[in-house]
Amino acid sequence: MTLKEKMAIGMRSFALEDAGHLEEAERVWKQIPLVPHVAKWCKEMLGVEALLQMGYDLSEAEEEYGKDWLRT
């Protein structure tokens, strides 16, 4: 995902938040891929299940660490 695409999603999330749609804003925000090193930190500190339950897009972490990174 390009930076421009990420920024557009972020702006949409902010607009939803400003309009009082907090749950929808959070859902939209989580469409932005989590930065790989943050995803790895969450995995190590919080555990795989907690990371998955947060619902963030983990595609960039998968690209960085491989498809099985959550299992290793």
ROSE-4610 file (N, C-alpha, C; in Angstrom, 1 decimal, always signed):
// ROSE-4610
residu = [M/M/M/T/T/T/L/L/L/K/K/K/E/E/E/K/K/K/M/M/M/A/A/A/I/I/I/G/G/G/M/M/M/R/R/R/S/S/S/F/F/F/A/A/A/L/L/L/E/E/E/D/D/D/A/A/A/G/G/G/H/H/H/L/L/L/E/E/E/E/E/E/A/A/A/E/E/E/R/R/R/V/V/V/W/W/W/K/K/K/Q/Q/Q/I/I/I/P/P/P/L/L/L/V/V/V/P/P/P/H/H/H/V/V/V/A/A/A/K/K/K/W/W/W/C/C/C/K/K/K/E/E/E/M/M/M/L/L/L/G/G/G/V/V/V/E/E/E/A/A/A/L/L/L/L/L/L/Q/Q/Q/M/M/M/G/G/G/Y/Y/Y/D/D/D/L/L/L/S/S/S/E/E/E/A/A/A/E/E/E/E/E/E/E/E/E/Y/Y/Y/G/G/G/K/K/K/D/D/D/W/W/W/L/L/L/R/R/R/T/T/T]
num = [1/1/1/2/2/2/3/3/3/4/4/4/5/5/5/6/6/6/7/7/7/8/8/8/9/9/9/10/10/10/11/11/11/12/12/12/13/13/13/14/14/14/15/15/15/16/16/16/17/17/17/18/18/18/19/19/19/20/20/20/21/21/21/22/22/22/23/23/23/24/24/24/25/25/25/26/26/26/27/27/27/28/28/28/29/29/29/30/30/30/31/31/31/32/32/32/33/33/33/34/34/34/35/35/35/36/36/36/37/37/37/38/38/38/39/39/39/40/40/40/41/41/41/42/42/42/43/43/43/44/44/44/45/45/45/46/46/46/47/47/47/48/48/48/49/49/49/50/50/50/51/51/51/52/52/52/53/53/53/54/54/54/55/55/55/56/56/56/57/57/57/58/58/58/59/59/59/60/60/60/61/61/61/62/62/62/63/63/63/64/64/64/65/65/65/66/66/66/67/67/67/68/68/68/69/69/69/70/70/70/71/71/71/72/72/72]
x = [+0.8/+0.0/+0.9/+0.5/+1.4/+1.1/+2.0/+1.8/+0.6/+0.3/-0.9/-2.1/-2.2/-3.3/-3.5/-2.4/-2.5/-3.0/-2.5/-3.0/-4.5/-4.9/-6.4/-7.2/-6.8/-7.5/-7.5/-6.3/-6.2/-7.2/-7.2/-8.1/-9.6/-9.9/-11.3/-11.6/-10.7/-10.9/-11.0/-10.2/-10.4/-11.7/-12.2/-13.5/-14.6/-14.5/-15.5/-15.5/-14.3/-14.2/-14.8/-14.5/-15.0/-16.6/-17.1/-18.6/-19.2/-18.4/-18.9/-19.1/-18.5/-18.6/-17.3/-17.2/-15.9/-15.6/-16.5/-16.3/-15.9/-16.6/-16.3/-15.0/-14.6/-13.3/-12.2/-12.4/-11.4/-11.2/-12.4/-12.4/-11.6/-11.9/-11.2/-9.7/-9.3/-7.9/-7.1/-7.8/-7.1/-6.9/-7.4/-7.1/-5.7/-5.1/-3.7/-2.8/-1.9/-1.1/-0.2/-0.2/+0.7/+2.1/+2.9/+4.4/+5.0/+5.8/+6.3/+7.0/+7.8/+8.5/+7.5/+6.4/+5.4/+4.6/+4.3/+3.6/+4.4/+5.7/+6.6/+6.7/+6.7/+6.8/+5.5/+4.3/+3.0/+3.0/+3.5/+3.5/+4.3/+5.5/+6.4/+5.9/+5.3/+4.9/+3.5/+2.6/+1.2/+0.8/+1.5/+1.1/+0.4/+0.4/-0.2/-1.7/-2.4/-3.8/-4.3/-3.6/-3.9/-3.7/-2.6/-2.3/-3.4/-3.8/-4.9/-6.2/-6.5/-7.8/-7.9/-6.7/-6.7/-7.3/-7.1/-7.7/-7.0/-5.7/-4.9/-4.5/-4.3/-3.8/-2.3/-2.0/-0.6/+0.1/-0.4/+0.2/+1.7/+2.0/+3.4/+4.4/+3.9/+4.7/+4.9/+3.8/+3.9/+4.9/+4.9/+5.9/+7.3/+7.5/+8.8/+9.3/+8.5/+8.9/+8.5/+7.7/+7.3/+5.9/+5.3/+3.9/+3.7/+4.7/+4.6/+5.1/+5.3/+6.0/+5.2/+3.9/+3.2/+3.4/+3.7/+3.9/+5.3/+6.3/+7.6/+8.1]
y = [-1.2/+0.0/+1.2/+2.2/+3.4/+4.3/+5.2/+6.2/+7.1/+7.4/+8.2/+7.4/+6.1/+5.3/+5.2/+5.1/+5.1/+6.4/+7.5/+8.8/+9.0/+8.5/+8.6/+7.9/+6.7/+5.9/+6.6/+7.2/+7.9/+9.1/+9.8/+11.0/+10.6/+9.5/+9.0/+8.6/+8.0/+7.6/+8.8/+9.9/+11.1/+11.7/+11.7/+12.3/+11.6/+10.3/+9.5/+9.8/+9.9/+10.2/+11.6/+12.5/+13.9/+13.9/+13.0/+12.9/+12.1/+11.5/+10.8/+9.3/+8.8/+7.4/+6.7/+6.6/+6.1/+4.6/+3.8/+2.4/+2.2/+2.9/+2.8/+3.5/+4.5/+5.2/+4.2/+3.5/+2.5/+1.4/+0.9/-0.2/+0.3/+1.5/+2.0/+2.2/+2.7/+2.9/+1.6/+0.6/-0.7/-1.3/-0.7/-1.1/-0.7/+0.3/+0.7/-0.4/-1.0/-2.1/-1.6/-2.5/-2.2/-2.3/-1.4/-1.4/-2.7/-3.4/-4.7/-4.7/-3.8/-3.9/-3.7/-3.0/-2.8/-4.1/-4.7/-6.0/-7.1/-7.1/-8.0/-7.8/-6.5/-6.2/-6.7/-6.4/-6.8/-8.3/-9.0/-10.5/-11.0/-10.4/-10.8/-10.4/-9.2/-8.7/-9.1/-9.2/-9.4/-10.8/-11.4/-12.8/-12.7/-13.8/-14.0/-13.7/-14.4/-14.3/-12.8/-12.1/-10.7/-9.9/-10.1/-9.4/-9.6/-10.8/-11.1/-10.5/-10.6/-10.0/-8.5/-7.8/-6.4/-6.0/-6.9/-6.7/-5.9/-5.6/-4.8/-5.6/-4.9/-5.4/-5.8/-7.0/-7.5/-7.8/-7.3/-7.7/-7.3/-6.1/-5.7/-6.5/-6.9/-7.8/-9.2/-9.6/-10.9/-10.8/-9.7/-9.4/-9.4/-8.7/-8.6/-9.9/-10.6/-11.8/-13.1/-13.1/-14.4/-14.8/-15.7/-16.1/-16.7/-17.4/-18.2/-17.4/-16.1/-15.3/-15.4/-15.6/-15.6/-17.0/-18.0/-19.3/-19.6/-18.7/-19.0/-18.1]
z = [+0.0/+0.0/+0.0/-0.8/-0.9/+0.3/+0.5/+1.5/+1.3/+0.0/-0.4/+0.0/-0.2/+0.1/+1.7/+2.4/+3.8/+4.4/+3.8/+4.2/+4.0/+2.8/+2.5/+3.5/+3.9/+4.9/+6.2/+6.6/+7.8/+7.9/+6.8/+6.7/+6.8/+6.2/+6.2/+7.7/+8.3/+9.7/+10.6/+10.4/+11.2/+11.0/+9.7/+9.4/+10.1/+10.1/+10.8/+12.3/+12.8/+14.3/+14.6/+13.8/+13.9/+13.9/+13.1/+12.9/+14.0/+14.9/+16.1/+15.8/+14.7/+14.4/+14.8/+16.1/+16.7/+16.3/+16.4/+16.0/+14.6/+13.7/+12.3/+12.0/+12.7/+12.5/+12.9/+14.0/+14.4/+13.4/+12.8/+11.8/+10.6/+10.1/+9.0/+9.2/+10.4/+10.8/+10.7/+11.1/+11.1/+9.8/+8.7/+7.4/+6.9/+7.6/+7.4/+7.9/+7.1/+7.6/+8.8/+9.8/+10.9/+10.5/+10.9/+10.6/+11.1/+10.3/+10.7/+12.1/+12.4/+13.7/+14.9/+14.7/+15.7/+15.8/+14.7/+14.7/+15.4/+15.2/+15.8/+17.3/+17.7/+19.1/+19.8/+19.2/+19.7/+19.9/+18.9/+18.9/+20.1/+20.3/+21.4/+22.8/+22.9/+24.2/+24.6/+23.6/+23.9/+23.5/+22.6/+22.1/+20.8/+20.1/+18.8/+18.9/+19.8/+19.9/+20.1/+21.0/+21.3/+20.0/+19.4/+18.1/+17.1/+16.9/+15.9/+16.3/+17.6/+18.1/+17.9/+17.9/+17.6/+16.3/+15.3/+14.0/+13.0/+13.3/+12.4/+11.1/+10.1/+8.8/+9.0/+8.9/+9.1/+7.8/+6.7/+5.4/+5.3/+5.8/+5.7/+6.5/+7.7/+8.5/+7.8/+7.2/+6.5/+5.3/+4.6/+3.5/+4.1/+5.2/+5.9/+6.5/+7.2/+8.0/+7.4/+6.3/+5.7/+6.2/+5.4/+5.7/+7.1/+7.6/+8.8/+10.0/+9.9/+11.0/+12.3/+12.3/+13.5/+14.2/+13.5/+14.1/+14.6/+14.2/+14.6/+15.8]
